[in-house]
Amino acid sequence: MTILHESDVEEVRHPGRFMRWLANEDSLQANNLSVCVIRVMPGEAVRPAHSHPKSEELIYIITGSGKVMIENEVGEVRAGSAILFEQGKVHMLKNTSDIEMKVICFFAPATTIDNYKMFEDIEFPE
């Protein structure tokens, strides 16, 4: 049995979020999926806009609320929301609440941040 607590994994700062990889080749030795948990501070957006050319991503909002942008469409999200980012779709997440947003992100097949395709010129629509 392999058990890991998120505090056992180094937290890395990326633009707009703090990230911990819970399941990948290094953590839990997962081969077919990857999972990270992110923290987004109030008013922050996960930047830059990006897509996953080789994976789909499902995120689940644990705490907080905000907005998500997928291919220039914006929707409201809150604790308990599950959002699917289809493979190759450009997306962003923004915390519009006054508390930290905590999100778990599932990828299949497995990916790393090195496989994200970044779109620096896209801003979160206001």
Backbone torsions as a table, in degrees:
resi	resn	phi	psi	omega
1	MET	NA	133.2	178.3
2	THR	-114.5	119.9	-179.5
3	ILE	-125.9	137.6	-179.1
4	LEU	-137.7	135.4	173.0
5	HIS	-100.1	143.6	-176.6
6	GLU	-57.1	-29.3	179.4
7	SER	-70.2	-12.6	176.8
8	ASP	-79.7	-10.5	-175.8
9	VAL	-108.5	137.6	178.8
10	GLU	-62.5	134.0	175.7
11	GLU	-90.4	130.2	-178.1
12	VAL	-114.6	134.4	178.2
13	ARG	-84.8	126.5	171.9
14	HIS	-125.1	161.7	-178.9
15	PRO	-53.3	118.8	176.2
16	GLY	83.8	-2.2	-178.7
17	ARG	-160.3	162.5	170.7
18	PHE	-111.1	134.7	-171.2
19	MET	-129.6	139.5	171.9
20	ARG	-129.6	125.0	176.9
21	TRP	-84.5	112.1	-178.9
22	LEU	-86.6	-35.2	-178.8
23	ALA	-137.8	117.2	172.7
24	ASN	-163.4	-164.5	-178.7
25	GLU	-62.3	-30.2	-179.6
26	ASP	-86.4	-47.3	-179.1
27	SER	-93.7	123.5	179.0
28	LEU	64.1	2.5	178.6
29	GLN	50.7	42.6	177.6
30	ALA	-74.9	136.9	-177.9
31	ASN	-105.7	-32.0	-170.5
32	ASN	-109.4	-4.4	178.1
33	LEU	-149.1	164.4	170.8
34	SER	-136.8	151.5	-177.2
35	VAL	-140.7	133.5	173.0
36	CYS	-132.3	160.6	173.3
37	VAL	-118.5	135.7	179.0
38	ILE	-123.5	153.4	173.3
39	ARG	-121.0	128.7	179.1
40	VAL	-119.8	122.5	-177.5
41	MET	-75.8	157.8	179.4
42	PRO	-52.5	133.7	178.2
43	GLY	81.7	-8.7	-178.0
44	GLU	-88.4	152.6	173.1
45	ALA	-121.9	142.2	173.7
46	VAL	-66.5	120.8	-174.7
47	ARG	-127.6	157.2	-13.8
48	PRO	-75.6	174.0	171.1
49	ALA	-54.6	145.6	-177.1
50	HIS	-154.3	170.6	174.2
51	SER	-137.6	171.5	177.9
52	HIS	-122.5	95.1	-174.9
53	PRO	-61.6	-24.8	-174.4
54	LYS	-115.6	0.7	-175.9
55	SER	-141.6	161.6	165.1
56	GLU	-106.4	156.0	-177.8
57	GLU	-128.9	134.7	171.4
58	LEU	-117.4	126.8	176.3
59	ILE	-112.4	150.4	178.3
60	TYR	-130.6	121.7	-177.9
61	ILE	-80.4	119.0	-179.9
62	ILE	-89.4	-47.4	177.3
63	THR	-137.9	156.0	177.3
64	GLY	88.9	-179.0	178.0
65	SER	-151.3	163.9	-178.8
66	GLY	176.9	-147.5	-178.3
67	LYS	-133.8	151.4	175.1
68	VAL	-124.7	142.1	176.3
69	MET	-118.0	125.5	175.2
70	ILE	-127.8	115.5	179.4
71	GLU	50.4	46.9	177.1
72	ASN	71.5	4.5	171.6
73	GLU	-97.3	135.5	-176.7
74	VAL	-114.3	136.4	177.3
75	GLY	-136.5	156.5	178.8
76	GLU	-84.2	142.0	176.1
77	VAL	-134.6	156.5	178.8
78	ARG	-154.1	172.8	178.3
79	ALA	-49.4	129.9	-177.6
80	GLY	98.1	-10.1	179.5
81	SER	-79.4	138.8	171.7
82	ALA	-114.8	133.2	-176.1
83	ILE	-129.8	130.5	176.7
84	LEU	-100.3	124.2	171.2
85	PHE	-101.9	105.4	-178.5
86	GLU	-64.7	153.4	179.7
87	GLN	-51.8	127.1	176.2
88	GLY	84.3	-7.3	-178.7
89	LYS	-81.6	130.9	179.8
90	VAL	-75.4	133.6	-175.7
91	HIS	-149.6	161.2	175.1
92	MET	-148.3	158.2	176.8
93	LEU	-130.6	137.4	-180.0
94	LYS	-131.3	135.6	175.7
95	ASN	-89.3	113.2	178.5
96	THR	-105.0	4.9	179.8
97	SER	-90.5	176.6	179.2
98	ASP	-100.4	12.4	174.9
99	ILE	-124.5	162.5	176.9
100	GLU	-59.9	136.2	174.0
101	MET	-95.5	128.4	176.6
102	LYS	-117.4	131.6	-171.7
103	VAL	-136.8	138.9	171.3
104	ILE	-106.1	135.1	-173.8
105	CYS	-120.2	123.5	-179.7
106	PHE	-110.2	132.6	180.0
107	PHE	-123.8	135.7	173.8
108	ALA	-145.2	131.0	-11.0
109	PRO	-63.0	173.3	-176.8
110	ALA	-55.6	149.0	177.8
111	THR	-144.3	175.8	171.2
112	THR	-135.9	168.9	179.4
113	ILE	-63.9	-22.2	176.8
114	ASP	-66.5	-20.0	-179.8
115	ASN	-95.2	2.5	176.5
116	TYR	-72.2	143.8	171.3
117	LYS	-101.7	118.9	-173.4
118	MET	-94.3	145.1	177.9
119	PHE	-127.5	81.1	-175.2
120	GLU	-61.8	-25.2	-175.7
121	ASP	-84.5	-3.9	-178.9
122	ILE	-98.8	125.9	177.2
123	GLU	-103.9	157.3	176.7
124	PHE	-68.4	125.7	-179.8
125	PRO	-62.8	135.3	-179.7
126	GLU	-96.7	NA	NA
